[in-house]
Amino acid sequence: MMRRLLLLALFCFAPLAQADLLSFGNKPKFLPPDQAFVLKIEVVDQRTLRAHFTITPGYYLYRDKTTFSIANDTAKIAHVTLPPGETKNDPNFGVLQVFHDSFQGELALEAVDVKMPLAVQATYQGCSDEGLCYPPIEKRYTLELTQVVSTAPPVITPAPEDENSRIAQLFRDGNFWLIVSFFFGAGLLLALTPCVFPMIPILS
């Protein structure tokens, strides 16, 4: 009798145990916050910084929890410009804007002391689409305002034109009187060169 009860119990609870094992094996794996959200800050000019956020697919950042400050007395942040985010009904904070994709923001500086390194404090917070929310992330960056990212287009210097190029250009333009004037002037200059002088008695 006892053996039958044990067999019946095993038969009833085996599917439940199997389901628990399967659910344990299917738990999502979450990235560390520094891999889910990568931030780089660069100097555009002595009054502008650019922040590059790279967000791993399946994660998102809260727009209103992305803030910047200056940790020393080298400058002040006049304002921060961030792109609009996506509206999301978040289970933790309600309706707000989030970033699912990588984006850039700009920091306008004022009262800048370019002689000293700039210490930028960045704070941001994000979550996984699977439900895990990270605590606020704080990062500090030390920047030299003299290390400006070059955004100017390269200067192209035209190659000097030689005589053959100018002649070819005259024929391409098709201006008859310019061509006649050019050859008349060239012939006059040729007649005055020293190598032509011995031929003058022969021609006369």
ZAGU-795501 format. One line per field, with one value per residue (C-alpha): x, y, z. Coordinates in Angstrom, 3 decimals, always signed. Layout:
REM ZAGU-795501
px X,...
py Y,...
pz Z,...
END
This chain:
REM ZAGU-795501
px +0.000,+2.766,+4.563,+1.462,+1.124,+4.767,+4.357,+1.193,+2.954,+5.882,+3.489,+1.643,+4.612,+7.052,+5.546,+5.713,+9.356,+10.159,+8.418,+10.430,+13.672,+12.766,+11.787,+15.056,+17.033,+15.158,+15.834,+17.217,+20.857,+21.384,+24.423,+26.448,+25.379,+28.684,+28.023,+24.318,+24.953,+28.228,+28.893,+31.702,+32.173,+34.263,+35.221,+33.635,+35.036,+35.950,+32.283,+30.633,+30.833,+29.182,+27.950,+27.597,+25.327,+25.477,+22.541,+22.499,+19.318,+16.839,+17.701,+16.606,+17.608,+15.331,+15.557,+14.755,+17.295,+20.170,+21.972,+25.386,+27.323,+30.818,+32.663,+35.280,+35.395,+36.669,+33.265,+29.495,+26.890,+24.598,+22.169,+21.982,+20.345,+18.980,+16.888,+13.245,+12.710,+9.965,+6.924,+6.692,+4.314,+7.022,+6.039,+8.456,+7.977,+4.774,+4.512,+7.814,+10.305,+13.022,+15.824,+15.917,+18.444,+21.866,+21.818,+23.899,+23.501,+25.280,+26.450,+26.862,+29.488,+29.973,+32.530,+35.180,+38.767,+40.576,+43.845,+42.518,+41.178,+37.397,+35.787,+32.368,+29.987,+27.378,+24.423,+21.960,+19.655,+18.159,+16.404,+16.130,+13.022,+12.878,+12.135,+15.502,+16.160,+19.655,+20.427,+21.599,+24.986,+27.547,+30.591,+33.291,+35.284,+38.377,+38.676,+41.209,+39.422,+42.422,+41.732,+39.099,+37.558,+38.182,+34.945,+36.215,+36.254,+39.700,+40.990,+41.606,+44.220,+43.740,+46.757,+48.491,+47.555,+50.323,+50.386,+48.916,+45.977,+45.185,+45.304,+43.020,+40.617,+40.448,+39.495,+36.910,+35.325,+35.110,+35.676,+37.049,+38.438,+40.162,+41.885,+42.973,+44.245,+46.147,+47.980,+48.683,+50.244,+52.190,+53.541,+54.559,+56.439,+58.101,+59.276,+61.048,+62.956,+66.785,+66.759,+64.753,+67.158,+69.674,+66.814,+65.912,+68.534,+67.397,+63.775,+64.635
py +0.000,+2.393,+1.629,+2.507,+5.832,+6.679,+5.823,+7.920,+10.888,+10.632,+10.448,+13.586,+15.768,+14.796,+17.231,+20.082,+19.404,+19.209,+22.538,+24.165,+22.878,+24.141,+27.559,+27.772,+26.954,+29.561,+32.497,+35.427,+36.393,+40.105,+42.124,+44.153,+47.817,+48.916,+46.555,+47.318,+51.088,+52.551,+56.296,+58.238,+62.018,+64.085,+67.743,+69.428,+72.869,+74.804,+75.457,+72.244,+68.592,+65.649,+62.548,+59.275,+56.651,+53.120,+50.987,+47.223,+45.888,+44.712,+47.530,+51.143,+54.326,+56.796,+60.205,+62.278,+60.336,+61.171,+64.146,+65.811,+68.102,+69.564,+68.131,+70.909,+74.686,+74.676,+75.388,+75.340,+73.570,+76.146,+73.561,+69.954,+69.016,+65.476,+64.062,+63.165,+59.633,+57.039,+57.291,+54.239,+53.198,+51.976,+49.630,+51.434,+55.135,+55.366,+57.173,+58.754,+58.899,+56.300,+55.595,+52.128,+53.073,+54.666,+58.475,+61.632,+64.625,+67.990,+69.914,+73.687,+75.129,+78.578,+80.260,+77.963,+77.812,+76.104,+75.874,+73.195,+69.675,+69.407,+66.818,+65.768,+63.774,+61.705,+59.961,+57.709,+54.775,+52.060,+48.707,+45.526,+44.749,+41.507,+43.454,+43.992,+47.639,+48.795,+51.299,+54.754,+54.614,+57.338,+57.959,+60.634,+61.764,+63.988,+65.970,+68.424,+71.275,+71.711,+68.282,+69.474,+67.059,+68.397,+68.812,+71.155,+69.703,+69.249,+72.168,+71.145,+73.238,+73.217,+72.092,+74.880,+74.944,+74.505,+76.015,+72.924,+72.944,+76.587,+75.905,+72.876,+74.956,+77.609,+74.984,+73.463,+76.874,+77.377,+81.186,+81.984,+85.454,+84.291,+81.550,+84.009,+86.480,+83.742,+82.543,+86.122,+86.921,+83.665,+84.372,+87.905,+86.639,+83.948,+86.544,+88.498,+85.547,+85.604,+82.401,+84.147,+87.097,+85.220,+84.498,+88.189,+88.845,+85.696,+86.750,+90.284
pz +0.000,+0.926,-2.316,-4.326,-2.518,-3.248,-6.921,-7.102,-5.462,-7.871,-10.806,-9.661,-8.728,-11.486,-14.064,-11.547,-10.777,-14.486,-15.113,-12.319,-13.799,-17.262,-15.975,-14.038,-17.172,-19.232,-16.931,-18.962,-18.564,-17.936,-18.959,-16.470,-16.612,-18.176,-21.094,-21.455,-21.525,-22.845,-22.586,-24.263,-23.995,-26.409,-26.746,-29.780,-28.964,-25.836,-25.064,-26.288,-25.276,-27.035,-25.185,-27.137,-25.559,-27.000,-25.804,-26.259,-27.937,-25.312,-22.886,-22.472,-20.623,-18.857,-20.512,-17.419,-15.337,-17.698,-16.148,-16.284,-13.959,-13.617,-10.630,-10.387,-10.898,-14.481,-16.083,-15.671,-17.786,-19.392,-20.765,-21.970,-25.279,-25.609,-28.472,-27.784,-26.521,-26.887,-24.620,-22.375,-19.605,-17.264,-14.393,-12.049,-12.868,-14.915,-18.259,-19.315,-22.175,-22.701,-25.191,-26.746,-29.433,-29.253,-29.249,-28.794,-26.515,-26.382,-23.336,-23.658,-21.295,-19.796,-17.488,-18.951,-17.702,-20.579,-18.647,-16.277,-17.010,-17.000,-14.677,-15.998,-13.806,-15.704,-14.046,-15.878,-15.185,-17.338,-17.420,-19.414,-21.437,-19.411,-16.224,-14.512,-13.541,-12.643,-9.885,-11.051,-12.779,-12.062,-14.235,-14.103,-17.134,-17.167,-20.399,-21.796,-23.558,-25.840,-27.380,-29.830,-32.316,-35.819,-37.782,-40.528,-44.063,-45.609,-47.685,-51.290,-53.098,-56.877,-58.856,-60.838,-64.504,-67.041,-70.537,-72.181,-69.764,-70.538,-74.288,-73.906,-71.822,-74.569,-77.146,-74.805,-74.238,-77.997,-77.908,-81.378,-80.644,-77.492,-79.483,-82.189,-79.603,-77.806,-80.919,-82.066,-78.698,-78.672,-82.170,-81.204,-78.163,-80.237,-82.773,-80.035,-78.581,-79.154,-81.176,-83.897,-84.337,-86.620,-89.013,-89.512,-92.315,-94.109,-93.974,-95.113
END
